[in-house]
């Protein structure tokens, strides 16, 4: 729990006193951080979490599974009864009214004060119809549920800073040029699903958007304007969400999405190249920053209502910029300082600025070694797996190439103004300012977090892993020298 002195001086913490909160997407990466933060730093009365039912598993067990995540360990030590403030609401965001039963809906209608809607698909290559269902239809559904709530004070929609990538400078506003969300939904209902999801038709529909993710997240924002009515809506737009910076654990994460996948792949020695423009800026935001911002803007919306829908761009570029070139150096340095267990090869290589050269390097330095290793595995009766891993890696790299070869600027006036309004206690407890973040230190925590929380490798094995990694370095060096000598002798013999 928050310290008593800080609590007494925190307007945000006091706002959540005896409040009931409904959260969608609670089992996701950002959702877990949100749940932990609200339980640890406020006296929230009840957290209602929309959780998809699993056949043969009671919802109480699903809550226990969620709370068993190591992000909650410290909280459960200090507050053993914290689970009593969490209650599951069985439902599915793809179902009408989220599939919530009458008793649970009555509970939400009578009790909920704040709603955080963070459930979404974040896959760049998601099928269009599925992305529309998850990222657009669900927004209409959450608004219909919220309109029934008797005591609603804020609905926080978690969007993305990349929902308008056709623009180079993105303001804190909902743009009206992203299409008709209801029209797209109707089209998905009427037309053949396989036709709509074909690459050619999907490309025609999404227009100037690079993928279905950005397209549908933009439509989700347009849906708020179209059907929000008098609801107290506020939008938070985080950029590329990466592990936590400070709380509750430095470097905490639970998935291999995005850059985390690159860290794991480079760290294991599988990845050797990646198509990136080093002079472009990558906008990373540690997860605790947008979570603190979401909690803070709910307070502001409830206590200082607005006639329009406020938008908060939650990005790092304007205060703590990081180029892809800088990321490459800090990432590789951290990987070598905290090597992973059982690396395939010594971590080396890096970014490649030319698409054709990158494809050649992918084939010669990633696909060929993977094929040879799989062949050797097959010959000794083991299951080949490296080519499958490399193909999956290449698919993910292709999906994210647009973001690695372009950059954007975002206005952050609303976020900066809010930060100035916060008390010193709120700035400490619900920090939304990352000016003091050191990227080198952060990436060390990032690599350690990937190692510990995702790959499940004990930090106590770092020294053993470093010895193995160094051995791989000398083996590779010897093989390169041997191949150079053989090639040189061959050339002398031929010429």
N, C-alpha and C positions, 0 to 999 in steps of 0.2 A: 504494500500500500504506500501511497505518497506520504512523505513526512508531514506531521501535524502542522508545523509552522508554515510549510509550503502550501498545504491544503487550505489553511485559513486565509492565505493571501492569493489563492488561485481562483479567479472568477470562473474559469472553465471547469475545474474540478467540482466546484460548488454547484454549478449549473446541472451537472449530472446526478446530484443527490436525489435518490429515490426515483430516478427516471427509469423507464423501461425502454429498451432499444431492440429493434428488429434488424438483423443482419442477413443479407444474402451473400453467398460466396465465402462463408466463414471457414470452410475447409480448405480454401486456397491459400497461397503464400501470403498475400496481403491480408486476407481475412483472419488468419491465425494471429498475425501481428496486431491487428485491430482488436481482436477479442482479448488478447493478453494485456494490451495497453489499457483498455477500459476497465478491466478487472483490477489491474495493479494501481492505476493512478486516479481512479474515481470511486465514489461510493454508489455506483449504479445499482439500482434495485434488482433488475433482471435483464439478462441478455437472451433474447429469443433468436435462435439460429435456424435458418432454413436448411434442413439436411435431407438429402435425397434418400429415400428408404432403400435398404438393401435386403434382398430376400433372405428370410431366416434370421435377420439380425435386428434386435430391438433398438429403438431410437436411443434408449438410455445407454446401451452399449456403444452406439455410434458417438455419443458425447464423450464417453470414457476413452474411446479411441482417439478422438480429437485432442482431449486434454492430456493424453499420454505423450504427446509431442514434447521434445526436450525444451522447446521454447517456454513451456509452462513450469518447468522444474523448480526454478527459484521462487516463483509465485506460490506454488503449492507448499513449499517448505515454510514460507512465512504465513500463509493463510490456507491451512488444510481444508477448510470448509468452502473454499472458493467455488467448487463445482455446484454448490447449492444455488448459486446466482445465475446458472446457465441452464437453459431449457431448450430442447430440440423441438422444432416444428417440422413435422414430416411434409415434404413437398419436393417439387421438381420445377425448375424455372421454364421448362419446355411445355408444361401442362397448363390448361386454362385455370386461371386463379391460382397458379402454382400447385394445383392439386391439394390445397390445404383443406382439411376437413372443417366442418361447421363449428365444432367446439374450439379448435385452435384459432379459427378466424375471429370468433367472438372475443377471444382473449386478446388478440392483436388489436382489434377495433376499440376495445374498452381501455386498454392499458398503455399501448405504445406511444412514446413521445418523440422518438428520433428513429429514423430509418437510414441505414447505409446499404445502398445497392451496389455491390461490387462483383456480383456473379456475372461471368461473361466467358466467351472463348477468346483466348489470346493467341491462337494459332494463326499465323499469317496465311497459310494455305488451306484454311478451312473451306469446306464446300459452301457455296453461296447460300443455299437454302438453310443449312444448319446455322451459319453465322447470322443470318437474318432472324432466325428463330431465337437464338441465344442473346443476341446483342441489340435487337430492335423490338421484337414482339414482347420480350421480357420487360422492356422499359415501359411499354404501354400497360402491361399487367401490374407492375409494381405501383404505377400511378393510380390504377383503378382500386387497388387494395388500400393505398394511402388515403384516397378520397373518402373512404368509409371510416377512417380513424377519427375518434372523437377528440383526441388531445394531441394531435400531431403538431410538432413545432419545427421540424426540419427533415427534409428528404435530401440526403447527400448522394449524388450520382457520381460514381467513380468512372471517369472516361479515360482518354489518353491524349497526351500532347501531340500525338501524331495523327489525329483524325482529320487534319487539313494539310496533308503533305504537298498538295498542289501549290501551296503558298510558301514563300521563303521567310516571311515575317508573319507570325501568328499572334493575333491579339487575344485578349481575354473576353471573348464574346462568342456567341453561337452563330455561326455563319448560315445564311439562308440559301446558299448556292449548292447544297449537298443533296438535293433531290427530295422527293416526297416519300416519307417512310411508310405511310399507309398504302400508297400506290405500289411500292415494292413488295409489301406484305401480301397484298391482293394478288399481284403477279405470281408470287411464289406459290400461292394456293391454287391458282388457276392452271398454270403451265406445268408441263412435264418436268419433274425434278431432275432427271438425267440430262435433259436438254439445257436447263438453266445452269447446271453444274459443269457443263462441258467448258473447257478452257476458252474457246472462242466466244461463246455467248456470255460467259461470266465477264470476260474482258470488255465486251461491248457495254455491259450493264454498269460496271464499276467506273468506266470512263477514265478520268484523270487520277484515279486512286491506284496505288501499286498493288493492292491486295484486298481481299474481302474483309479483313480485320479493320483496316482504316476506314473502308467504305461503310461498314455497318456500325462502327462506333460513331461516325459522323451522323448517320441516320438516327442513331439512338439519341443524340443531342437534339436533333431536329424534332424528334418525337416529344421531347420535353416542352418545347415551344408550342407544338401543335395541340397537345392534350393536357398540358400541365395545369391550365386554369389558374386557380388561386392557391395552388399548393406551394408551400414554402421550400422551393427547390434551390439547390446550390450544386455547382459542378466543380469537381476537382480533376485536373488533368495532369497526372504524373507522366514523366518521360520514360526512359528505360529503367525500370525498377530493379535494383540490385540489392544485395544483402544489407542487413541493418548496420548502421554506423556505430551507434552507442548502446541502444537498448532494444530488448532486454539483454541481448548478448551480442557483442561485436561480431560481425560476419555471419550472422545466422541466416540460413536459407534452407529450402527443402526440395529444390528441383534443379534440373540441368538446362533450363530454358535459356535462350539468348546467349549472352557473353559467358555465362557459367559453363555452358557446353564447350565453348572454345577453350576456357581455362582447363577443364578436365581433359579435353582432347590434346591440347598442346602439352599439358602436364604429364599425360600418360605416354607421350611420344608418338601418338597416332597421327595428329595433325602436324603438317609441316608448312602449310601455306594458307593464306586467306585473302580474298580480294577486298582491299580496303584502300581508301585515299587517305594517306597519313596526315595531310594538311587540313582535312575536314575535322569538324568537332563532333565528338560523341557526347550525347547528353545523358549522363547517368544520374539517378537519384536514389540514395539509400532508402530502403523501405520505411524506416521509422519516420522520415521526413513527411511523405504524403499521408501517412497514418495520423501523425500529430496534426497535420493541416486539416484533414477530414474531420477530426474530432473538434478542432478549433472553429472551423467554418460552420459546423452545426450549431455551436454556441452563438456565434455571431448572427446567423440567420434567425435563430429563435429570439434573440434579445434586440436585434436591430433589423427588423424585417425590411425587405426591398420589394419594389413593385416589378422589378425585372428579375431575370435569373442570373445571379452573380456567377462568374467563372474565374477559377484560380488556376493559372498555369503553374505547375509544380516542376520546375526545371532547374538545372544547375549552371547552364551556360552563361548567364548574365552575371553571376556572382563568383563562380569557381570553375572556369572553363577547362576542358580537357580535350586535347586533340587525339586522334587515333594513333598518331605517332608516339605521343606520350604514354598512351594506354599500352601500346606494344612493349615499350621499355619497362614500365612498372610491372606489367603482368609477367613478363618473362623473368624479371629479377625476382619477383615473389615466388614464382614456380620453382626456381632453382634454389631459393633459400629454404622453402618448405616442400621438398619433392614428395610426390605421391608414391605409394607402395607399388612394387612390381611393374615398373615402367616398361613399355614395349621397346622404346628406344630413348636415348638421352634427349631431353626436351631441347629442341633447336628449331631453326626455321623462323618464320615470322610472316608479316604481311607482304602482300604483293600488289602493286598499284596498277598492274596491267592485266586485264581479264584473260587474254589469250595465254600469256606466260603463266598465269595462275592455273589455268586449265591443264597446261603441260606439266606443271609442278604437281598438281593433284594426281595426275596419272602416274608419273614416274616416281614420286616420293611418297604417295599414299596408297593408290590402288594396286600398283605392282607389288610392293612389299606385303600388302594385305593378302593378295592372291597367292603369293609364294608361301606365306605363313599358313593359310587355309589348306593349301595343297599338302604341306608337311603334316598338318593336323589330320587330314583325311588319310594320309598314308600310314599313320600310326593308330588309326581307329578312333580319333577324337572328333568331336563335332566342330566343323568349320564355322567361324563366327566373325572373323575380322572384316571380310568384304561387306557383310551386312552392316557392320558398324560404320565402315567408311562410306558406304552408300547413303546411310541415314545422315551422316555428318555432312556430306556434299549437298544433300537435299535441303538441310537446314541452312547451310551457308548460302545457297542460291536464293532461298526465301528471304534472307535478311540482307542481301547484297545492296538493295536500294538504299537502306539506311546506313550502310557502311561506306557508301560512295557519294552521299549528299549530306548537307547539314542545313540547319534552320536556326532562326532566332525567334524567341518568344518574349512577349511583354509579360512582366511579372509585377506590375504596379499594385494589383489587388493584394497579392501575397505580401509584398513589402509594406503596404499600408497597414495590413492586419498585424504584421509583426511589430510595427511601431505602436499599435494600440494595446498590445499585451503587457500585462504587469511583469515585473522582473521574475516573480514566481512562475507565471505561466510560460515565460520564455525559457525557463529552466526545465519545467516539467513537460511542456508540450513544444519542444524546440522545433522551429521550422526554418532555421537559418543555418546554412552549411558553409558559410564563408571560411570558417576555421578548419574545415576538413582538409587533411593532408592526403593526397591521392596515393602516395607511396605507402603510407601507413595503412590506408584503407585497403589497398590491394593485398597487403600481407594478411590482413584479417579475412579478406575475401577468399584467398587461396586456402587459408587454414579452415575457414568455414566450409568451403567446398569439400575439402579433405575429410573433415570431421562429421559434418551433418548430412552430406549427400552421399559421399563415397563410403561413409562409415569406417574411416581409417583413424585409429587412435593416434593422437598427436605424439604419444610416447614412442611411436615407431619412426619418427622423423630421421633420427640418426642412422638407423638401419637402412631406411629408404635412400638417404643421401649416399651412403656407401654403395648401394646397388646402382644408383644413378651415375655415380662417378665411374664405376666399373664399366657401365654401358658406354660412357664417353670414351674411355680408352679403347674399348673393343671397336667402336665406330671409327676412331682415329686410325687404328691399326688397319682396319679393313679398307678405309679410304686410301691410305698410303700404299697398301698392297695392290689395290686396283690401279692406282696411278702408275706404279712401277710396271705392272703387267701391260698396261696400255702404252706406256713409253717404249718398252721393249718391242711391242708389237709394231709400233710405228717405225722404230729403227729398222726392224726386220723387213717391213714392207717397202720402205723408202731408202 
